Amino acid sequence: MGFEPPQRLVRALGETYGDTAAADWLDRLPALTDEALSATGHDVSPERVVAPGGRSSLVLLVRRQDGTPAVLKIAPAGAAPALERAALAQWDGWGAVRLLAPGDGAVPEGALLLERLHHEVSLRSLPDAKALLEAAGTVRRLWVEPADGHPYESVEARTGRQAEPMRAAAAADPALEPLVSAALAARGELVAHAPELLLLHGNFRQSKVLSGERAPWLAVGPEPLVGERAYDLARLVRDRVEDLIASPGGAATARRRIRKLADSLEVDQGRLRGWTLFRAVESGTRALAAGRRQDGEVALEFAGWL
């Protein structure tokens, strides 16, 4: 199948894996797509690539032999598609997009065959208060006990890997040191007294919840790990951050979000604030390192409010 990968994907892969590794995978992408389509045993036929699409994978609209619309998602190994597959299989459509089985054969390791949602309609299409309410109702369904022998890393392990680049950013720019130190101190206290171990989405925010036919709203694109619910909510607190920064009451609104989400989902406010601080600083320093200065500065300004 011939196609041009969306430029959004090309740029994001270059930032994540480096230009050389990204170019190598993108060169192989047409062949990977043909392999994935062939492996379904002619159960699906391609329609078109979703653009602008996601930042970590190619999303291809397909149709099954019986006419049912579906999605074929193809991701590099670094995006851990096997972990996404495991999480979606455990949720089995409860709060999340459903993983489909091909009619024949098996989809290759880097590909996922999924039910088709309305990719153009996410929770970001709703007013903010309504979007947060629907997001809370969706994410609570995902928080289940991980299966025995699960393959996921822990919140402690993931955030531990992220800590070293944060320290390096602070060493390179002393102006970042107070925020980085506060974020790392918060992380240290949080992982020392983790209250629970649940399966988490890992990258949950409004744009990761799409409209569906089977259910009004379903989560997509998990980066699953195990840990506490407060970690999973922390990225949601920072949603629509550009609007918050532009608003004279942005800081108060951010703190109000923490209170409302914590109360509605019975999560400790202090722990949610701590993880929100850590994830905002980590995101901000990572954006600065990738040359996305505006994104980085916005995330760090938000962190300063906390």
KEGUFI-153041 format. One line per 8 residues: their letters; for each residue y, z, x of N, C-alpha, C. Coordinates in steps of 0.05 Angstrom, whole numbers, plus 5000, padded with zeros to 4 digits. Each point is the difference from the previous one (the first is absolute). Layout:
A) Y Z X Y Z X Y Z X ~ ...
This chain:
MGFEPPQR) 4976 5000 5017 5024 5000 4983 5025 5000 5018 ~ 5018 4981 4996 5024 4999 5016 5023 5014 4986 ~ 5015 5017 5016 5023 5014 4989 5016 5010 5023 ~ 5025 5008 4993 5017 5013 5019 5001 5030 4993 ~ 4994 5018 5018 5002 5028 4994 5029 5008 4994 ~ 5005 5018 4981 5027 5008 4994 5014 5012 5025 ~ 5026 4993 5003 5015 5009 5023 5002 5031 5001 ~ 5000 5013 4978 5001 5029 4999 4975 5011 5015
LVRALGET) 4977 4988 4995 4976 5009 5013 5001 4994 5029 ~ 5009 4977 5008 5002 4992 5028 5017 5020 5016 ~ 5023 5007 4989 5018 5019 5014 4988 5027 5002 ~ 4988 5010 4978 4989 5027 5000 4976 5002 5019 ~ 4983 4980 5001 4977 5001 5018 5010 5000 5029 ~ 5021 4985 5006 5011 5000 5027 5010 5028 5008 ~ 5013 5014 4981 5010 5027 5006 4977 5019 5004 ~ 4979 4997 4984 4978 5020 5000 4982 4996 5024
YGDTAAAD) 4992 4975 5006 4980 4995 5020 5010 4986 5025 ~ 5025 4992 5000 5010 4983 5022 4998 4971 4993 ~ 5018 4984 5011 5001 4972 4993 4974 4985 5007 ~ 4988 5006 5024 4977 4986 5009 4976 5005 4982 ~ 4994 5026 4994 4977 5006 4983 5005 4990 4972 ~ 5024 5002 4990 5006 4990 4973 4996 4970 4998 ~ 5009 4986 5021 4997 4970 5000 4971 4993 5001 ~ 4984 5015 5015 4971 4993 5002 4987 5003 4972
WLDRLPAL) 5006 5022 4986 4988 5004 4974 5010 4979 4980 ~ 5025 4994 5001 5011 4981 4981 4989 4972 5005 ~ 4994 4993 5026 4987 4975 5006 4972 4998 4988 ~ 4987 5023 4998 4973 5001 4989 4999 5004 4970 ~ 5024 5005 4988 5001 5006 4972 4989 4978 4982 ~ 5006 4975 5004 4988 4980 4982 4970 5000 5001 ~ 4988 5003 5024 4971 5001 5002 4989 5025 4987 ~ 5014 5023 5003 4991 5025 4987 5001 4997 4970
TDEALSAT) 5021 4987 4990 5002 4996 4971 4977 4982 4990 ~ 4995 4978 5014 4977 4983 4992 4974 5015 5001 ~ 4997 5016 5020 4975 5016 5002 4997 5019 4976 ~ 5022 5013 4993 4999 5019 4978 4994 4986 4974 ~ 5013 4977 4996 4995 4985 4975 4971 4990 4999 ~ 4990 4991 5023 4972 4990 5000 4980 5023 4995 ~ 5007 5023 5011 4981 5023 4997 4997 5009 4972 ~ 5018 4993 4982 4998 5009 4972 4979 4982 4985
GHDVSPER) 4989 4981 5014 4980 4984 4987 5011 4982 4978 ~ 5024 4990 5005 5014 4983 4980 5007 5015 4975 ~ 5001 5026 5001 5007 5016 4977 5030 4998 4994 ~ 5016 4994 5020 5029 4999 4996 5011 4974 5012 ~ 5022 4991 4988 5015 4977 5010 5029 5008 5004 ~ 5012 4990 5022 5027 5009 5007 5021 4987 4982 ~ 5022 5014 4995 5023 4990 4985 5024 4997 5018 ~ 5010 5023 5010 5023 4999 5018 5003 5027 5015
VVAPGGRS) 5016 4998 5021 5006 5024 5016 5024 5014 4987 ~ 4999 5027 4998 5022 5016 4990 5022 5002 5021 ~ 5024 4992 4992 5023 5002 5018 5023 5014 4986 ~ 5015 5018 5012 4998 5007 5029 4976 5016 5008 ~ 4986 5011 4980 4975 5014 5007 5004 5027 5014 ~ 4978 5010 5012 5001 5025 5014 5007 4998 5029 ~ 5000 5023 5014 5006 5001 5028 4976 5004 5018 ~ 4976 5003 4988 4977 5005 5016 4977 4982 4995
SLVLLVRR) 5002 4982 4980 4977 4983 4993 5009 4976 4984 ~ 4983 4979 5000 5005 4977 4983 4988 5005 4973 ~ 5015 4994 4979 4991 5004 4973 4998 4973 4987 ~ 4976 4992 4991 4995 4974 4989 4991 5003 4971 ~ 5014 4987 4982 4991 5000 4972 4977 4980 4997 ~ 4979 5010 4987 4976 4984 4996 4991 5003 4971 ~ 4981 4983 4993 4988 5001 4973 4970 4999 5002 ~ 4987 5018 4986 4971 5000 5000 4988 4979 4983
QDGTPAVL) 4974 4995 5003 4986 4979 4985 5003 5003 4970 ~ 5000 5025 4991 5002 5004 4971 5029 4999 4990 ~ 5019 4993 5018 5028 4997 4992 5016 5025 5005 ~ 4988 5022 5008 5014 5025 5004 5018 4998 5025 ~ 5026 5006 4997 5017 5000 5024 4994 5024 5018 ~ 5002 4996 5026 4995 5020 5020 5018 4996 5024 ~ 4997 5017 5020 5016 4998 5024 4981 5003 5024 ~ 5004 4983 5020 4985 5003 5025 5020 5009 5021
KIAPAGAA) 4995 5023 5012 5018 5012 5019 4986 4999 5028 ~ 5015 4989 5020 4988 4997 5027 5018 5014 5019 ~ 4989 5019 5015 5016 5017 5018 4988 5001 5028 ~ 5016 5004 5021 4990 5003 5027 4986 5027 5002 ~ 4983 5003 5021 4985 5024 5004 5018 5025 5002 ~ 5024 4996 5012 5018 5022 5004 5010 5013 4974 ~ 4998 4985 4978 5008 5010 4974 4978 5016 4987 ~ 4977 5002 5013 4977 5016 4990 4991 4992 4972
PALERAAL) 4994 4974 4995 4991 4993 4973 4975 5013 4991 ~ 4983 5008 5020 4975 5014 4992 5006 5027 4987 ~ 5021 5014 5010 5008 5025 4988 5011 4996 4972 ~ 5017 4979 4997 5010 4994 4974 4978 4994 4980 ~ 4980 4985 5010 4977 4993 4983 4985 5026 4991 ~ 4996 5018 5019 4986 5025 4993 5016 5016 4979 ~ 5026 5002 5004 5016 5016 4981 5000 4987 4972 ~ 5004 4974 4999 5000 4986 4974 4973 5002 4987
AQWDGWGA) 4978 4999 5015 4974 5003 4989 4996 5028 4988 ~ 5010 5021 5013 4998 5027 4989 5017 5003 4975 ~ 5024 4990 5000 5017 5002 4976 4990 4983 4977 ~ 4987 4978 5006 4987 4983 4980 5019 4994 4977 ~ 5025 4993 5006 5019 4992 4980 5015 5023 4987 ~ 4993 5025 5007 5014 5023 4988 5027 5004 5015 ~ 5021 4991 4988 5027 5003 5012 5006 4979 5021 ~ 4981 4983 5007 5004 4980 5021 4988 4973 4992
VRLLAPGD) 5009 4979 5014 4988 4973 4995 4970 5002 5004 ~ 4985 4984 4985 4971 5001 5001 4990 4980 5021 ~ 4981 5010 5016 4986 4983 5019 4978 4984 4986 ~ 5000 4974 5003 4981 4983 4987 4977 4992 5018 ~ 4977 4995 4989 4978 4990 5016 4998 4970 4995 ~ 4997 4984 5022 4997 4971 4997 4974 4993 4986 ~ 5000 4977 4988 4976 4992 4985 4976 4995 5018 ~ 5005 4993 5025 4978 4993 5019 5008 5010 5027
GAVPEGAL) 4982 5008 5016 5006 5007 5028 5018 5025 5001 ~ 5015 5002 5023 5017 5023 5004 5026 4991 5013 ~ 5022 5011 4991 5026 4994 5012 5001 5010 5029 ~ 5010 4985 5019 5001 5010 5028 5015 5026 5002 ~ 4995 5014 5023 5011 5027 5003 5030 5001 4997 ~ 5015 4980 5009 5029 5000 4999 5012 4991 4974 ~ 4983 4995 4979 5010 4989 4975 4992 5019 4977 ~ 5017 5000 4979 4994 5016 4976 5005 4982 4976
LLERLHHE) 4981 5000 4982 5003 4986 4974 5007 5021 4979 ~ 5024 4996 4988 5012 5020 4983 5007 4989 4972 ~ 5001 5017 4980 5011 4992 4975 5029 4992 5003 ~ 5009 4981 4985 5027 4991 5002 5019 5016 4983 ~ 5021 5011 5012 5021 5014 4986 5024 4982 4998 ~ 5021 5009 4988 5025 4985 4999 5016 5007 5025 ~ 4996 4984 5022 5011 5007 5026 5031 5000 5000 ~ 5012 4987 4980 5029 4998 5000 5012 5023 4985
VSLRSLPD) 4984 5018 4988 5010 5023 4984 4990 5026 5011 ~ 5016 5014 5015 4993 5026 5011 5017 5021 4986 ~ 4996 5025 5007 5015 5022 4988 5030 4998 5008 ~ 5006 4985 5021 5028 4996 5007 5016 4984 4979 ~ 4985 4988 4981 5014 4986 4978 5010 5019 4978 ~ 4992 5025 5001 5008 5020 4980 5024 5016 5010 ~ 5015 5012 4982 5020 5020 5008 4987 5021 5017 ~ 5015 5012 5019 4988 5017 5020 4985 5024 4987
AKALLEAA) 5013 5014 4981 4987 5023 4988 4973 4993 4987 ~ 4999 4978 4985 4976 4991 4988 4979 4992 5021 ~ 5009 4986 5021 4982 4992 5021 4987 5024 5014 ~ 5015 5021 5005 4989 5024 5013 4979 5013 4981 ~ 5006 5000 4974 4982 5012 4981 4973 4985 5000 ~ 5002 4974 4999 4975 4983 4999 4986 5002 5027 ~ 5015 5002 5022 4987 5003 5026 4984 5026 5002 ~ 5012 5021 4990 4986 5026 5001 4974 4999 4984
GTVRRLWV) 5001 4987 4977 4976 4998 4983 4979 4983 5013 ~ 5008 4980 5016 4981 4983 5013 4987 5014 5024 ~ 5016 5011 5017 4990 5011 5025 4982 5024 4996 ~ 5005 5016 4978 4982 5023 4996 4971 4991 4995 ~ 4996 4976 4990 4973 4990 4995 4985 4994 5026 ~ 5015 4995 5021 4987 4992 5025 4990 5024 5016 ~ 5011 5024 4994 4993 5023 5016 4974 5012 4992 ~ 4979 4991 5013 4973 5009 4994 4987 5010 5026
EPADGHPY) 4978 5014 4997 4985 5010 5023 4989 4975 5015 ~ 5003 4999 5027 4989 4977 5014 4969 5002 5000 ~ 4988 4976 5001 4971 4999 4999 4988 5013 5026 ~ 4976 5010 4998 4986 5011 5023 4998 4978 5022 ~ 5005 5008 5025 4998 4981 5022 5022 4979 4999 ~ 5022 5006 4988 5022 4980 4997 5010 4991 5027 ~ 5012 4976 5002 5009 4988 5025 5029 5005 5007 ~ 5015 5016 4984 5029 5001 5002 5009 5020 5022
ESVEARTG) 5022 4994 5013 5012 5019 5017 5016 5020 4984 ~ 5007 5022 5012 5015 5021 4986 5030 4996 5004 ~ 5015 5014 4982 5029 5000 5003 5008 5011 5028 ~ 4986 5021 5009 5006 5011 5026 4996 4980 5022 ~ 4978 4984 4999 4995 4980 5021 5020 4978 4999 ~ 5006 4990 4976 5019 4977 4998 5028 5009 5010 ~ 5009 5022 4990 5027 5009 5008 5001 5008 5030 ~ 4977 5009 5010 4999 5007 5028 5004 4975 5018
RQAEPMRA) 4988 4978 4991 5004 4974 5015 5029 4991 4998 ~ 5013 5006 4978 5028 4991 4997 5020 5017 5015 ~ 4991 5024 5008 5019 5018 5013 5010 4991 5027 ~ 4982 4987 5016 5008 4993 5027 5022 4978 5000 ~ 4998 4979 4984 5022 4981 4999 5027 5013 4990 ~ 4998 5020 4983 5024 5014 4992 5012 5015 5023 ~ 4984 5013 5016 5010 5014 5024 5013 4980 5019 ~ 4987 4977 5003 5011 4980 5018 5027 4990 4990
AAAADPAL) 5003 4997 4974 5026 4991 4989 5021 5021 5005 ~ 4994 5025 4998 5019 5021 5005 5008 5002 5029 ~ 4980 4995 5018 5006 4999 5028 5018 4977 5008 ~ 4997 4978 4986 5016 4976 5006 5028 5003 4988 ~ 5003 5014 4978 5026 5004 4987 5003 5029 4993 ~ 5014 5016 5016 5003 5028 4995 5012 5007 4972 ~ 5015 4981 4988 5011 5005 4974 4978 5004 4979 ~ 4977 4989 5005 4977 5003 4981 4985 5026 5003
EPLVSAAL) 5005 5014 5022 4984 5023 5007 5000 5022 4979 ~ 5022 5008 4988 4999 5021 4980 4983 4993 4976 ~ 5002 4975 4990 4984 4993 4977 4971 4998 5007 ~ 4994 4988 5023 4972 4998 5009 4988 5027 5004 ~ 5014 5018 5012 4990 5027 5005 4994 5015 4973 ~ 5019 4997 4981 4996 5012 4974 4976 4989 4986 ~ 4996 4973 5001 4978 4987 4987 4973 5009 5012 ~ 4999 5001 5027 4976 5008 5013 4993 5030 4995
AARGELVA) 5021 5016 4999 4996 5029 4994 4989 5003 4972 ~ 5011 4985 4981 4990 5001 4973 4970 4991 4998 ~ 4994 4978 5015 4972 4991 5000 4982 5022 5011 ~ 5008 5013 5022 4983 5020 5012 4993 5022 4980 ~ 5020 5009 4985 4995 5021 4981 4983 4991 4977 ~ 5004 4975 4991 4985 4989 4977 4971 4996 5007 ~ 4993 4989 5023 4972 4995 5006 4985 5026 5007 ~ 5015 5020 5008 4987 5026 5007 4990 5014 4975
HAPELLLL) 5010 4994 4977 4993 5014 4975 4996 4980 4978 ~ 4984 4979 5004 4995 4980 4979 4985 5013 4977 ~ 5009 4996 4975 4988 5014 4978 4977 4986 4987 ~ 4996 4974 5006 4979 4984 4985 4993 4976 5016 ~ 4978 4987 4993 4991 4976 5013 4991 4980 4978 ~ 5018 4983 4993 4995 4980 4979 5003 4972 5011 ~ 4989 4981 4986 5004 4972 5006 5028 4992 4992 ~ 5016 4988 5018 5027 4993 4995 5004 4970 5002
HGNFRQSK) 5021 4990 4986 5007 4972 5002 5010 4993 5028 ~ 5017 5017 5011 5010 4997 5027 5026 4985 5003 ~ 5007 4983 4981 5025 4984 5002 5011 4997 4972 ~ 5000 5021 4984 5006 4998 4972 5030 5000 4995 ~ 5010 4980 4986 5028 4998 4992 5001 4981 4976 ~ 5024 4997 4989 5003 4985 4975 4990 4971 5003 ~ 5006 4987 5022 4991 4972 5004 4970 4997 5002 ~ 4986 5022 5004 4971 4999 5002 4986 5005 4973
VLSGERAP) 5015 5000 4979 4989 5004 4973 5008 4976 4983 ~ 4980 4984 4992 5005 4975 4986 4991 5002 4971 ~ 5012 4983 4984 4992 4998 4971 4973 4985 4998 ~ 4984 5010 4982 4974 4988 4996 4993 4995 4971 ~ 4978 4987 4994 4990 4996 4973 4982 5023 4992 ~ 4983 5009 5018 4981 5021 4993 5013 5027 4997 ~ 5022 5004 5015 5016 5025 4998 5029 4992 5005 ~ 5018 5015 4989 5029 4993 5004 5008 4998 5029
WLAVGPEP) 4990 5019 5017 5009 5001 5028 4976 5008 5017 ~ 4997 4985 5022 4977 5005 5018 5010 4998 5029 ~ 4990 5018 5017 5008 5000 5028 4985 4979 5016 ~ 5014 4989 5020 4989 4980 5018 5006 5008 5029 ~ 4988 4986 5019 5007 5003 5028 4997 5027 5012 ~ 4978 5015 4995 4998 5026 5012 4995 4998 5031 ~ 5009 5021 5013 4994 5004 5029 4986 5028 5000 ~ 4976 5001 4990 4988 5026 4992 4995 5019 5024
LVGERAYD) 5003 5025 4994 4994 5022 5018 4995 5025 4983 ~ 4993 5022 5013 4994 5024 4985 5020 5022 5009 ~ 5008 5016 4980 5019 5021 5006 5012 5011 4974 ~ 5024 5010 5002 5012 5013 4976 5018 4981 4985 ~ 5003 5006 4974 5015 4983 4982 5030 4998 5008 ~ 5011 5021 5012 5028 4999 5008 5006 4977 5019 ~ 4981 4994 5018 5003 4978 5019 5002 4974 4985 ~ 4984 4996 4979 4999 4975 4985 5025 4995 4984
LARLVRDR) 5013 5022 4991 5025 4998 4985 5024 4995 5017 ~ 4998 5006 5026 5024 5000 5017 5014 4972 5002 ~ 4984 4979 5000 5012 4973 5001 5014 4993 4974 ~ 4989 5010 4978 5011 4994 4974 5028 5013 4997 ~ 5004 5023 5012 5026 5013 4999 5022 4982 5011 ~ 4993 4984 5020 5020 4984 5014 5004 4972 4987 ~ 4987 4995 4977 5003 4974 4988 5028 4994 4992 ~ 5007 4974 5001 5027 4991 4994 5021 5014 5017
VEDLIASP) 4993 5005 5025 5017 5016 5017 5028 4987 5004 ~ 5001 4973 5000 5026 4987 5003 5019 5008 4978 ~ 4989 5002 4975 5017 5008 4978 5009 5029 5003 ~ 4982 5017 5010 5008 5028 5005 5022 5002 5020 ~ 4997 4985 5022 5020 5001 5021 5028 4991 4990 ~ 4999 4980 4983 5025 4989 4989 5013 5018 4979 ~ 4985 5019 4990 5010 5017 4978 5013 5025 5012 ~ 5023 5008 4989 5013 5025 5009 4983 5025 4995
GGAATARR) 4981 4998 4981 4983 5023 4995 4972 4996 5010 ~ 4997 4983 5020 4973 4993 5010 4984 5024 5010 ~ 5013 5017 5016 4986 5023 5011 4990 5019 4978 ~ 5016 5004 4980 4992 5018 4978 4977 4987 4984 ~ 5002 4974 4997 4979 4985 4985 4973 5002 5015 ~ 5001 4998 5027 4976 5002 5016 4987 5027 4997 ~ 5016 5021 5001 4989 5027 4997 4990 5005 4972 ~ 5013 4988 4980 4991 5002 4972 4973 4986 4997
RIRKLADS) 4996 4977 5013 4975 4986 4999 4977 5018 5010 ~ 5005 5013 5022 4980 5018 5011 4992 5021 4980 ~ 5020 5013 4988 4994 5021 4981 4984 4989 4976 ~ 5009 4977 4989 4987 4989 4976 4972 4991 5006 ~ 4995 4986 5022 4973 4991 5007 4982 5024 5006 ~ 5010 5019 5014 4984 5024 5007 4992 5015 4974 ~ 5019 5003 4982 4995 5015 4976 4980 4985 4982 ~ 5005 4973 4997 4983 4985 4981 4971 4997 5010
LEVDQGRL) 4996 5001 5026 4974 4996 5012 4988 5026 5013 ~ 5014 5022 4995 4991 5026 5010 4995 5000 5030 ~ 5020 4990 5014 5000 4999 5029 5021 5018 5010 ~ 4995 5014 5022 5020 5019 5012 5025 4984 5009 ~ 5023 5009 4991 5025 4986 5007 5005 5000 5030 ~ 4995 5022 5013 5005 5002 5028 4983 4981 5016 ~ 4975 4997 4992 4982 4982 5014 5008 4971 4995 ~ 5008 4994 4975 5009 4973 4995 5025 4993 5015
RGWTLFRA) 5019 5019 5002 5024 4995 5016 4993 4996 5029 ~ 4981 5015 5011 4993 4998 5028 4987 4973 5006 ~ 4982 4991 4983 4987 4974 5005 5019 4977 4995 ~ 5019 5003 4981 5020 4980 4996 5018 4997 5025 ~ 5007 5022 5011 5016 5000 5025 4985 4986 5022 ~ 4975 5008 5005 4984 4988 5021 4997 4970 4996 ~ 4993 4991 4976 4995 4972 4996 5025 4983 5001 ~ 5023 5012 4992 5025 4985 5002 5008 4996 5029
VESGTRAL) 4997 5021 5017 5007 4998 5028 4981 4981 5014 ~ 4974 5002 4994 4981 4982 5013 5006 4971 4993 ~ 5006 4995 4974 5006 4973 4992 5026 4990 5013 ~ 5020 5018 5002 5025 4992 5012 4998 4993 5029 ~ 4986 5017 5015 4997 4995 5029 4983 4975 5005 ~ 4980 4996 4983 4983 4976 5003 5017 4975 4994 ~ 5017 5000 4980 5016 4977 4994 5020 4994 5022 ~ 5012 5021 5012 5018 4996 5022 4985 4987 5024
AAGRRQDG) 4976 5009 5005 4984 4989 5023 4994 4971 4995 ~ 4997 4992 4974 4993 4972 4993 5024 4982 4998 ~ 5024 5012 5005 5025 4984 4998 5012 4998 4972 ~ 4988 5015 4981 5011 5000 4973 5020 5023 4997 ~ 5023 4996 5013 5019 5023 5003 5010 5010 4973 ~ 5007 4982 4981 5010 5010 4974 4979 5016 4986 ~ 4975 4991 4999 4979 5015 4987 4997 5028 5013 ~ 5000 5000 5027 4997 5025 5014 5023 5020 4995
EVALEFAG) 5024 4990 5000 5023 5018 4995 5000 5011 4972 ~ 4992 4983 4981 4999 5010 4972 4979 5022 4997 ~ 4976 4996 5011 4979 5020 4998 5009 5026 5014 ~ 5013 4998 5023 5008 5024 5014 5023 5014 4986 ~ 5018 4985 4988 5021 5014 4984 4988 5015 4977 ~ 4980 4988 4987 4986 5014 4978 4987 5026 5011 ~ 4987 4997 5023 4987 5024 5012 5020 5022 5005 ~ 5024 4993 5008 5021 5019 5006 5007 5017 4976
WL) 4997 4989 4976 5006 5015 4976 4980 5023 4995 ~ 4976 4998 5012 4979 5019 4994 5000 5024 5019
